[in-house]
């Protein structure tokens, strides 16, 4: 299990529109509940510590697939929806962006007092993780966001983000308590991102003489550690391109949900009445819930569930988003009372997509796919931060 990882992303500003923020909170809660029901709270913490899974989660929730805004928006959405149900779920999210990060100690003590945890030690872990990434690892990024996620057993994950002046770049740091032995010697598997020259890493094992004698500082070149770290470096371009996607995985999923559909497909899934476009969204949501770590190396693929608020790869299809939320939420409620067939059906959908990949050969029509999604967006209530999607002037196209 990886202890931590990093992600480098273009720095984005702006706010999340209310119509998306509300849906992100609901979908984030539903996905969290589904993971807890299937695997437990420890698995939620482990996944949040994986930068690739985290980016995929943000993309499937409708955020810009590659931007720094995913970090604050996803953690804010989860905090607002998970914390009111923390007693039932067994998980709690502290801190946040800016001034909210300063509330982390008080929030940790509050939660610890009610769950028999060592709040003082958890506060210490929170402060140390921030100190390490902000001070001991001098890579040029200044932290401005710190989220500390803890469960009732005292396991924790930290997601924090820093900004680098002059480069328009943000770096996200992920920590996980599962296998960490020390804060002052290799607390990360490694700390690196895009190689921007030497960095000062005072918590590297090689820096032990410097820590003991306080006589010198050891310079570590990040390129030496790239092979050992979970590293995610997002491109500058805003649009989604074929090179950002595993086309075999995406194509197999689209083929299954739009074209193949065996005669008993709807009966198997227990999702009667749901069209192929919503099945496309559900297949990717199923992947986020049930997929293995190797499935998240191309986070951009998950933007094909619910688009992006900026219109890349296409506008957010509100009708599809809401139907996906409805199906998943109802499945979770059924599972809570011992009727888990619908939740099992959602898992089966993801499994079918993975099976379809074995013999699938992708076509060279990626740009055409995106254009058709955009052309048909108005049918699904497509919306971006710039307004509603409009019908094409030259007539309508069939999506598939």
C-alpha positions as CSV (number, residue, x, y, z in Angstrom):
1,X,0.0,0.0,0.0
2,X,1.3,3.4,-0.9
3,X,1.6,5.9,1.9
4,X,1.2,8.9,-0.2
5,X,1.5,10.5,-3.6
6,X,1.5,13.8,-5.4
7,X,-0.3,15.4,-8.3
8,X,0.7,18.5,-10.3
9,X,-2.1,20.4,-12.0
10,X,-2.6,23.8,-13.8
11,X,-3.8,26.3,-11.2
12,X,-7.5,27.2,-11.8
13,X,-9.5,30.0,-10.1
14,X,-13.2,30.6,-10.0
15,X,-16.2,29.1,-8.1
16,X,-18.4,26.1,-8.5
17,X,-21.9,27.0,-9.6
18,X,-24.7,26.0,-7.2
19,X,-26.3,23.6,-9.7
20,X,-23.1,21.6,-9.8
21,X,-22.0,21.9,-6.2
22,X,-25.3,20.4,-4.9
23,X,-25.0,17.5,-7.2
24,X,-21.3,16.9,-6.4
25,X,-22.2,16.7,-2.7
26,X,-24.9,14.1,-3.3
27,X,-22.9,12.0,-5.7
28,X,-19.8,12.2,-3.5
29,X,-21.9,11.0,-0.6
30,X,-23.5,8.2,-2.6
31,X,-20.1,6.9,-3.8
32,X,-18.7,7.1,-0.3
33,X,-21.6,5.2,1.1
34,X,-21.3,2.5,-1.6
35,X,-17.6,2.0,-0.8
36,X,-18.2,1.8,2.9
37,X,-21.0,-0.7,2.4
38,X,-18.8,-2.9,0.3
39,X,-15.3,-2.4,1.8
40,X,-15.5,-0.3,5.0
41,X,-14.2,3.1,6.0
42,X,-10.5,2.1,5.8
43,X,-10.9,1.7,2.0
44,X,-12.3,5.2,1.6
45,X,-9.2,6.5,3.4
46,X,-6.9,4.4,1.2
47,X,-8.5,5.6,-2.0
48,X,-8.4,9.3,-1.0
49,X,-4.7,8.8,-0.5
50,X,-4.3,7.7,-4.2
51,X,-3.9,10.8,-6.4
52,X,-5.1,8.9,-9.5
53,X,-8.3,7.7,-7.9
54,X,-8.9,11.1,-6.4
55,X,-8.6,12.8,-9.8
56,X,-10.9,10.2,-11.3
57,X,-13.5,10.9,-8.6
58,X,-13.4,14.6,-9.3
59,X,-13.8,14.0,-13.0
60,X,-16.8,11.7,-12.6
61,X,-18.4,14.3,-10.4
62,X,-18.3,16.9,-13.2
63,X,-15.2,18.9,-12.3
64,X,-12.6,20.1,-14.8
65,X,-10.7,16.9,-15.3
66,X,-7.2,18.2,-14.9
67,X,-7.4,21.4,-12.8
68,X,-6.3,22.2,-9.3
69,X,-9.9,23.1,-8.5
70,X,-10.8,19.4,-8.2
71,X,-9.0,19.3,-4.8
72,X,-10.8,22.0,-2.9
73,X,-14.2,21.2,-4.7
74,X,-14.2,17.5,-4.0
75,X,-13.1,17.8,-0.4
76,X,-15.6,20.6,0.2
77,X,-18.4,18.5,-1.4
78,X,-17.5,15.5,0.7
79,X,-17.2,17.4,3.9
80,X,-20.6,19.1,3.5
81,X,-22.4,15.8,2.8
82,X,-20.4,13.2,4.8
83,X,-20.0,15.1,8.1
84,X,-23.7,15.4,8.9
85,X,-23.8,11.6,8.7
86,X,-20.5,10.9,10.4
87,X,-22.0,9.0,13.3
88,X,-23.7,6.6,10.8
89,X,-20.8,6.4,8.3
90,X,-17.9,6.2,10.8
91,X,-15.8,8.8,9.0
92,X,-15.2,12.6,9.5
93,X,-13.5,15.3,7.4
94,X,-11.7,18.2,9.1
95,X,-10.2,21.4,7.7
96,X,-10.4,22.7,4.2
97,X,-9.2,25.7,2.2
98,X,-7.8,28.9,3.6
99,X,-9.2,29.8,7.0
100,X,-11.1,26.5,7.2
101,X,-7.8,24.7,7.5
102,X,-7.1,26.4,10.8
103,X,-10.2,24.8,12.2
104,X,-8.7,21.3,11.8
105,X,-7.4,20.9,15.5
106,X,-10.8,21.9,17.0
107,X,-12.7,19.7,14.6
108,X,-10.4,16.7,15.3
109,X,-10.7,17.2,19.1
110,X,-14.5,17.4,18.7
111,X,-14.7,14.1,16.7
112,X,-12.1,12.4,18.9
113,X,-14.0,13.2,22.1
114,X,-17.2,11.6,20.8
115,X,-15.5,8.5,19.5
116,X,-12.9,7.7,22.1
117,X,-9.9,8.6,20.0
118,X,-6.6,10.3,21.0
119,X,-7.4,13.8,19.7
120,X,-4.2,15.3,20.9
121,X,-2.2,12.7,18.8
122,X,-4.4,13.2,15.7
123,X,-3.9,17.0,16.0
124,X,-0.2,16.4,16.1
125,X,-0.4,14.2,13.0
126,X,-2.3,16.9,11.2
127,X,0.2,19.6,12.1
128,X,3.2,17.5,11.3
129,X,1.9,16.5,7.8
130,X,1.4,20.2,7.0
131,X,4.9,21.1,8.4
132,X,6.6,18.4,6.4
133,X,5.1,19.4,3.0
134,X,5.3,23.1,3.7
135,X,8.7,23.4,5.4
136,X,10.7,20.2,5.5
137,X,10.1,19.5,1.8
138,X,11.1,22.7,0.1
139,X,9.8,22.2,-3.4
140,X,8.5,25.8,-3.9
141,X,4.8,25.1,-3.2
142,X,3.1,27.0,-0.3
143,X,0.2,25.1,1.3
144,X,-3.2,26.8,1.2
145,X,-5.5,23.9,1.7
146,X,-5.4,21.0,4.3
147,X,-8.0,18.3,4.8
148,X,-7.7,15.6,7.4
149,X,-10.0,12.6,7.1
150,X,-10.3,10.2,10.0
151,X,-12.4,7.1,10.8
152,X,-13.7,5.7,14.2
153,X,-10.6,3.5,14.4
154,X,-8.2,6.4,14.3
155,X,-6.9,5.7,10.8
156,X,-6.4,8.9,8.8
157,X,-5.7,10.4,5.4
158,X,-4.5,13.9,4.6
159,X,-5.1,15.7,1.3
160,X,-3.4,19.1,1.1
161,X,-2.5,21.4,-1.7
162,X,0.1,24.1,-2.3
163,X,0.6,26.8,-4.9
164,X,3.8,27.8,-6.6
165,X,4.2,31.5,-7.3
166,X,5.0,32.4,-10.8
167,X,4.3,29.0,-12.4
168,X,0.5,28.9,-12.3
169,X,0.8,25.4,-10.9
170,X,-0.6,23.7,-7.9
171,X,0.6,20.5,-6.2
172,X,-1.5,18.1,-4.2
173,X,0.0,15.9,-1.5
174,X,-1.6,12.7,-0.3
175,X,-0.8,11.0,3.0
176,X,-2.1,7.7,4.5
177,X,-1.5,6.5,8.0
178,X,-1.8,2.8,7.1
179,X,1.9,2.0,6.7
180,X,3.7,5.2,7.8
181,X,6.4,4.6,10.4
182,X,7.8,8.1,10.9
183,X,7.1,11.7,10.1
184,X,10.8,12.6,10.0
185,X,12.2,9.8,7.9
186,X,10.6,8.9,4.5
187,X,7.0,9.6,5.6
188,X,6.2,9.6,1.9
189,X,7.0,6.8,-0.5
190,X,8.7,9.7,-2.3
191,X,7.9,13.4,-2.8
192,X,8.1,14.6,-6.4
193,X,6.2,15.9,-9.3
194,X,7.3,17.4,-12.6
195,X,11.1,17.8,-12.4
196,X,11.7,21.5,-11.8
197,X,15.2,21.1,-10.5
198,X,16.7,20.1,-7.2
199,X,14.6,20.3,-4.1
200,X,15.4,20.3,-0.4
201,X,13.9,17.2,1.3
202,X,14.8,17.2,5.0
203,X,12.7,14.1,5.7
204,X,14.6,11.9,3.3
205,X,16.4,9.0,4.8
206,X,19.6,10.3,3.3
207,X,19.2,13.5,5.3
208,X,19.6,11.7,8.6
209,X,23.1,13.2,9.3
210,X,21.7,16.7,8.6
211,X,18.8,16.2,11.0
212,X,21.1,14.9,13.7
213,X,23.9,17.4,13.4
214,X,22.1,20.3,11.9
215,X,25.3,21.0,10.0
216,X,24.2,20.6,6.4
217,X,21.3,20.0,4.1
218,X,21.0,17.2,1.6
219,X,19.9,18.1,-1.9
220,X,17.6,15.5,-3.5
221,X,16.9,15.3,-7.2
222,X,13.2,14.3,-7.7
223,X,14.1,12.3,-10.9
224,X,15.8,9.7,-8.8
225,X,12.5,8.8,-7.1
226,X,10.0,9.0,-10.0
227,X,9.8,5.2,-10.4
228,X,8.8,4.8,-6.7
229,X,6.0,7.3,-6.4
230,X,2.4,7.6,-7.3
231,X,3.0,10.6,-9.6
232,X,0.2,12.4,-11.5
233,X,1.2,15.4,-13.6
234,X,-1.7,16.9,-15.5
235,X,-1.2,18.7,-18.8
236,X,-1.6,22.4,-19.5
237,X,-4.2,21.9,-22.3
238,X,-7.7,22.2,-21.1
239,X,-9.5,20.1,-23.7
240,X,-9.6,16.3,-23.4
241,X,-7.4,14.6,-26.1
242,X,-7.0,11.1,-27.2
243,X,-3.6,10.8,-25.7
244,X,-5.1,11.5,-22.3
245,X,-7.4,8.5,-22.5
246,X,-7.1,4.7,-22.5
247,X,-9.1,4.4,-25.7
248,X,-9.6,0.7,-25.3
249,X,-11.2,1.0,-21.9
250,X,-13.4,4.0,-23.0
251,X,-14.4,2.4,-26.3
252,X,-15.3,-0.9,-24.7
253,X,-17.5,0.8,-22.2
254,X,-19.2,3.0,-24.8
255,X,-19.7,-0.1,-27.1
256,X,-21.3,-2.1,-24.2
257,X,-23.6,0.7,-22.9
258,X,-24.7,2.1,-26.3
259,X,-24.6,-0.7,-28.9
260,X,-24.2,-4.3,-27.7
261,X,-26.7,-4.6,-24.8
262,X,-27.7,-8.3,-24.8
263,X,-31.3,-9.1,-24.6
264,X,-31.3,-9.6,-20.9
265,X,-29.1,-6.6,-20.2
266,X,-31.8,-4.5,-18.4
267,X,-33.1,-7.5,-16.5
268,X,-29.6,-8.3,-15.4
269,X,-28.9,-4.8,-14.2
270,X,-32.4,-4.2,-12.7
271,X,-32.3,-0.8,-14.1
272,X,-35.2,-0.8,-16.5
273,X,-36.1,2.3,-18.3
274,X,-32.6,3.8,-18.1
275,X,-31.2,4.9,-21.5
276,X,-27.7,4.2,-22.9
277,X,-26.4,7.7,-22.0
278,X,-27.2,7.1,-18.3
279,X,-25.7,3.7,-18.5
280,X,-22.5,5.3,-19.7
281,X,-22.4,7.5,-16.6
282,X,-23.3,4.6,-14.3
283,X,-20.5,2.4,-15.8
284,X,-17.9,5.0,-14.9
285,X,-19.4,5.5,-11.5
286,X,-19.3,1.8,-10.9
287,X,-15.6,1.9,-11.9
288,X,-14.9,4.6,-9.3
289,X,-16.6,2.4,-6.6
290,X,-15.4,-1.0,-7.5
291,X,-12.3,-0.5,-9.8
292,X,-8.8,-1.7,-8.8
293,X,-5.9,0.9,-8.5
294,X,-4.6,0.0,-12.0
295,X,-7.8,1.3,-13.5
296,X,-7.2,5.0,-12.6
297,X,-4.1,5.8,-14.6
298,X,-6.1,7.9,-17.1
299,X,-8.4,10.1,-14.9
300,X,-9.6,12.0,-18.0
301,X,-11.7,9.0,-19.0
302,X,-14.0,9.6,-16.1
303,X,-15.0,12.9,-17.4
304,X,-17.1,11.0,-19.9
305,X,-19.5,10.2,-17.1
306,X,-20.8,13.7,-16.5
307,X,-18.7,16.1,-18.6
308,X,-17.1,19.1,-17.1
309,X,-18.4,22.5,-15.8
310,X,-16.2,24.3,-18.3
311,X,-17.5,22.3,-21.3
312,X,-14.6,19.9,-21.6
313,X,-15.0,17.3,-22.9
314,X,-18.7,18.3,-23.1
315,X,-21.2,20.2,-20.9
316,X,-22.5,18.6,-17.7
317,X,-25.7,16.6,-18.7
318,X,-27.9,17.5,-15.8
319,X,-30.7,15.0,-16.7
320,X,-28.1,12.2,-16.8
321,X,-26.4,13.4,-13.6
322,X,-29.7,13.4,-11.8
323,X,-30.8,10.0,-13.0
324,X,-27.4,8.5,-12.1
325,X,-27.8,10.0,-8.6
326,X,-31.3,8.6,-8.3
327,X,-30.3,5.1,-9.3
328,X,-27.2,5.0,-7.0
329,X,-29.0,6.5,-4.0
330,X,-31.9,4.1,-4.3
331,X,-29.5,1.2,-4.6
332,X,-27.7,2.2,-1.4
333,X,-30.9,2.6,0.5
334,X,-32.0,-0.9,-0.6
335,X,-28.6,-2.3,0.5
336,X,-29.0,-0.8,4.0
337,X,-32.1,-2.9,4.6
338,X,-30.6,-6.1,3.2
339,X,-31.8,-5.7,-0.4
340,X,-28.5,-5.3,-2.2
341,X,-29.5,-6.6,-5.6
342,X,-29.4,-3.1,-7.2
343,X,-26.0,-2.3,-5.7
344,X,-24.8,-5.6,-7.0
345,X,-26.2,-4.7,-10.4
346,X,-24.1,-1.6,-10.5
347,X,-21.0,-3.6,-9.7
348,X,-21.9,-6.0,-12.4
349,X,-22.1,-3.2,-14.9
350,X,-18.5,-2.3,-14.2
351,X,-17.5,-5.9,-14.5
352,X,-19.2,-6.2,-17.9
353,X,-17.3,-3.2,-19.1
354,X,-14.0,-4.7,-18.1
355,X,-14.8,-8.0,-19.7
356,X,-15.7,-6.2,-23.0
357,X,-12.2,-4.8,-23.2
358,X,-10.6,-8.2,-23.8
359,X,-11.6,-8.4,-27.4
360,X,-12.3,-4.8,-28.2
361,X,-10.3,-2.8,-30.8
362,X,-10.9,1.0,-30.5
363,X,-11.7,3.0,-33.7
364,X,-9.9,6.2,-34.6
365,X,-13.0,8.4,-34.0
366,X,-12.2,10.1,-30.7
367,X,-12.8,13.7,-31.9
368,X,-16.0,12.6,-33.6
369,X,-17.2,11.1,-30.3
370,X,-16.6,14.3,-28.4
371,X,-18.3,16.4,-31.2
372,X,-21.4,14.2,-31.1
373,X,-21.5,14.4,-27.3
374,X,-21.4,18.2,-27.5
375,X,-24.0,18.3,-30.3
376,X,-26.4,16.2,-28.4
377,X,-25.7,17.8,-25.0
378,X,-28.8,20.0,-25.1
379,X,-31.0,16.9,-25.1
380,X,-29.6,15.9,-21.7
381,X,-29.9,19.3,-20.1
382,X,-26.3,20.2,-20.8
383,X,-24.9,23.1,-18.8
384,X,-21.6,24.8,-18.2
385,X,-20.4,27.8,-16.2
386,X,-21.2,29.8,-19.4
387,X,-24.8,28.8,-19.7
388,X,-27.1,26.1,-21.2
389,X,-26.2,24.0,-24.2
390,X,-28.1,24.9,-27.3
391,X,-29.5,22.7,-30.1
392,X,-27.4,22.7,-33.3
393,X,-28.5,25.1,-36.0
394,X,-27.9,22.6,-38.8
395,X,-30.2,19.9,-37.5
396,X,-29.9,17.1,-35.0
397,X,-27.4,14.2,-34.9
398,X,-27.9,10.8,-33.4
399,X,-25.3,10.2,-30.7
400,X,-24.9,6.5,-31.5
